Amino acid sequence: MKPFTYERARTPAQAAAAVARTPGAKFLAGGTNLLDLMKLEIEAPGHLVDVQDLKLDRIEKTREGGIRIGALVTNTALASDDRVRRDYGVLTRAIVAGASGQLRNKATTAGNLLQRTRCPYFYDPNQACNKRKPGSGCAAIGGYSRQLGVIGTSDACIATYPGDMAVALRALDATVETVNSAGAERRIPIADFHRLWGDTPHIETALAPGELITAVTLPKPLGGTHLYHKVRDRASYAFALVSVAAVVQKDGSGRLAIGGIAPKPWRVEAAEAAMPQGAQAVAGRLLAGARPTRDNAFKVPLVERTIAAVMAEAKAA
Amino acid sequence: MKFDTPAGTNPIDRLTVVGKPTDRIDGPKKTTGTAPYAYERHDVAANPAYGYVLGAGIAKGRIASMDLAAARAAPGVLAIVTHENAGKLGKGDMNTARLLGGPAIDHYHQAIAIVVADTFEQARHAAGLIRVDYARAKGRFDLDEQLRAAPLKGDSSGEGSAAPPIERVGDFDRAFAAAPVTLDQRYTTPDHSHAMMEPHATIAAWEGDKLTVWTSNQMIAWAVGDLAKTLLIPKENIRVDSPFVGGGFGGKLFLRADVVMAALAAREAKRAVKVALQRPLIANNTTHRPATAQRIRLGCAKDGTITAIAHESGSGDLPGGGPETATSQTKLLYAGANRLTAMRLAVLDLPEGNAMRAPGEAPGMMALEMAIDEMAEKLGMDPVAFRVKNDTQVDPAKPERRFSQRRLVECLERGAREFGWDRRSATPARVRDGQWLVGLGVAAAFRNNINMKSAARVRVSGGRVTVETDMTDIGTGSYTIIAQTAAEMLGVPLSAVDVRLGDSTFPVSSGSGGQWGANSATAGVYAACAKLREAVAAKLGFNSADVTFADGQVSAGGRQVPLAQAGDLSAEDAMEYGDLAKKEQQSTFGAHFVEARVHALTGEIRVERMLAVCAAGRILNPKSARSQVIGAMTMGVGAALMEELAVDKRFGFFVNHDLASYEVPVHADIPYQQVIFLDEVDPTTSPMKAKGVGELGICGVGAAVANAIYNATGVRVRDYPITLEKHLEKLPATAMA
């Protein structure tokens, strides 16, 4: 691990300024992903700005009838919040499907949005990885790619965004609120927050250097049945092969976001119009243009089948 | 003491302490964190420095150059050892690849340097500053490709499973050709990682030319011998100490790089050095269970009698390595007049293959017991009935040679009753529960028993008993069963016995491997206790041979004297074995039953219920034995459903080399497990009348899971692990929403 310096910020703007003025600086919140990556020298920040004192750990009502989730609200606190459980069940279900109790106690809302891919070649510094070392190539292409992406990937990178929480946030049309070093605030729709890899897979989000997430807001509740089906090789503590976050209304209309297949939670609003026609019609539209590898071609039918399972469950609910 | 005639009645048969379900005597230490593992031995060496191991970044080739300048100049760095300054090294008998690589590289993540610094973080940082230029060479990484021209090769796992290159009994080809019902299928099992919780770890310290290593190892005497051969020093100058081991599974049978690198580093730094192999190194740096490609052919008469049985297995290893002995059990498990077993060994430049829990039988039974299930279906027979019909009480190749004990049929029939086997639908894919398909599966369990010479020293002082032996407790319960044995033999309560293990200054034991530890190590303690009883009796003035040790008293002929009056006496002895195991086949048997569910749409697989019925000689401690078996069953679920070291055939390494990507079962995967031990004593194994049981638990369980999945879905997957994509698109048609 590369030596680094450390400071604790007291206000969001101060934190953003500290990161902006220090080359190679990073924010540190729960640290459940960043510290692991630092130990492996995959991340090597020269300076850490600890944001845990920023008092961004509250969940509040918004004037629009939704909720505003502070960036430092832990996964555990968010998943167990009464309003979230009642009005945004898909979010609770997605969070508790991820990681372990211990990790969820430390992991924060903002940090979870920023967790990095679990591609095994990204994790092995002996292997070429454009995300870890821009321009070095991608050893995953042509390699062991069972867990990796089938859509939205590029010739430079076929990794996925691995998280669960963000998949539910995408179905809920969340908005990410930020502040930059100049104190300017910005609202980024969740759909635009994670980027497709393109030629620059090391740039993973819409955040500018030093821009700090302060909150995630959810619009007013949608009603309907909230489901999260995470398909994985073991029953717990594993990343999704495919996951489906769903909010389904009584008339069969609804929203679907897919995890485990792309650089971002994958949602195609136009595909949702096909929900009354069944999973096949939805999946066909969702995955148009998919480019699976030999190892992960099964994810294409698995998406359709998991959507079918979720829709059947919603109907039975 | 020589054990060469079947045991008669002896003090163990009283079963006042032995045979009782007893809590581990080391349990409170384990649960309070006061049983220190190797890396936590803070008291043994003053001011240790920290070592960080650098693994090779290529699988095959040479180090063209190494630039250590930046690393040497980094803060806190005390020493760096590479092949350039390590001095001349030998190689241990048990190691295939060298534990310090360079300039030639034999496999990915082979250790090529250790950096020693004042702190762990400094050592890790400096290791990252070493620049290595490699000249890559072409390697052989594809097992299927290399097996095409691989030669026949016989071998012994050294752990009970063994097979010659090729063995024929009767005329297989003719019988197979003539059989009215036949099966000819290919099955594959992948490379597996031991994935133990405690990484390989060592603290090494030199005093002059004497070396002490506090480490984590299953076989203390092997470690001493191979370390001496590697460092080219007399083994008398080496002490190995390993009182607690946080999981081994065969991965710590042998000397590994943590020990050698710590010893070299401590010599170079002139200071004690502690090393834990970093988790991402372990899969490729250490050993693994090799992948297999197996072909099984069965020929049966219409009544279900097996007339022809052939099992061929191919695996690969580094040059000089050995095959996975996956055909071994097929020589003994079922009757059949015409038989063929054969093994092929390909050369691979992947990391070293070696023993992992039940080497040979574990992957061999995954294939064989699936084939048996398939054949039963072809015959229209219940798979339990088909197995029962083909039971044999003798070695099929040598009918004059009987099994010492064989209760396979009883295991199957008892298990079928207890599990509700009669509720199984003979036709697959008929049972549904909502979106889930439900199936039941069965498999036989089989694992050979072996007895190893084992010594111990027992001391009685003031009525307290101390046992010393270099036996290890790798989470199995050795401390407890040894204490039970000594307590029974000397007539004292368990609480009056202290057991000290894992130190090479103690008498040499069997060590822990091949499920031989429980019977062998306690038999060694029995021998030492028997000798001590004689010394005590003599000192207390008993002439009779019929002296009773009970309740802290020594008595004979109406006279009773407290044991404490014997003062301070000690005795040392070993149990050695004659040829009883040659005269009769000693094996352990069982039956595994599994209920599995498969999601009709997503193909997800979940195990709901498991039962193992075991017949494995006297069960010395039903509580720790049950823990062994349920652990093994869990490992079998891993092998069936998720465990696979994924090979990158371009670059020659196991890609998923951490515990996030090499998945093993978690609690949520294992809802309900039951274990039944049949009453059995086997007087041919030792005065303990026990056999191994830990590895029996993993043998066959993977196939039972696979057979349950097939029963649920009607889709047969013959390539382990059975991950959902292998049956997803063949699942029975289900109305999609």
Interface residues (C-beta under 8 A of the other chain):
Chain A: M1 K2 P3 K39 L40 E41 R118 P120 Y121 Y123 D124 N126 Q127 A139 G142 G143 Y144 R146 Q147 H229 V231 R232 D233 R234 A235 S236 Y237 A238 F239 L241 G278 A279 Q280 F298 P301 L302 E304 R305 T306 I307 A308 A309 M311 A312 E313 K315
Chain B: G57 I58 P75 E121 R124 H125 G128 P280 Q435 H599 L601 T602 G603 E604 R606 L641 M642 A646 V647 D648 R650 F651 V655 N656 H657 D658 A660 S661 E663 V664 P665 V666 H667 A668 D669 T723 L724 E725 L728 E729 M736 A737
